[in-house]
């Protein structure tokens, strides 16, 4: 059985310049993901898919391989993650390399741990899912969400306006960290999330989406608090 970790890290980043290699508590943020993948022992290769020479150099410094650079077609703002993964797997096939399973990791997910990757792979193979990825619980029941129309508050689901929170089914969202998937199934569907996808529940302290400067500061705070505890 052969597995590959594919860390998707293009050079362009509009909201946070050079986001993928910006120092996160003193170390390039991509380094945390590379190290987690390497330490998990799950992968015959940990690679970074990038179009950027500086990112490639930093990736190699932390132990990842960059066997080829991303093409212009998959390096713009509109390229999908699935397109990037398809390109990587195709380029490996041209080199005579094929993999049974792959894990797409986002470079700005420093909370990823070797243990979580191992748990995902175990769930993927034992339950024969197409894909497995971490999910987090919403901090408030989504069944009691409201929207504003002309400053007037209205319920999305009025039938739950008076339902006790503890009586509502928990809801979760994609943690935005990684997708561990069956390569053969992915190459047939070109979809990461299918009707046969599985989720691993992680706490609100185990991930943080980073889209702006405030997110970055909160993520560093959460990371430090998590390490301390």
Secondary structure, DSSP 4 states (H G I P E B T S, - for coil): --EEEEEE--S--SSSTTGGGSEETTEEHHHHHHHHHHHHT--SEEEEE-S-HHHHHHHHHTT-B--SPPPGGGSSTT--HHHHHHHHHHHHHHTT---SEEEEEETT-TT--HHHHHHHHHHHHHTT-SEEEEEEE-SS-GGG-EEEETTEEEESSGGGTT--GGGSPP-EEE-SSEEEEEHHHHHHH--SS-TTEEEEEE-GGG-----SHHHHHHHHHHHHHHHH-
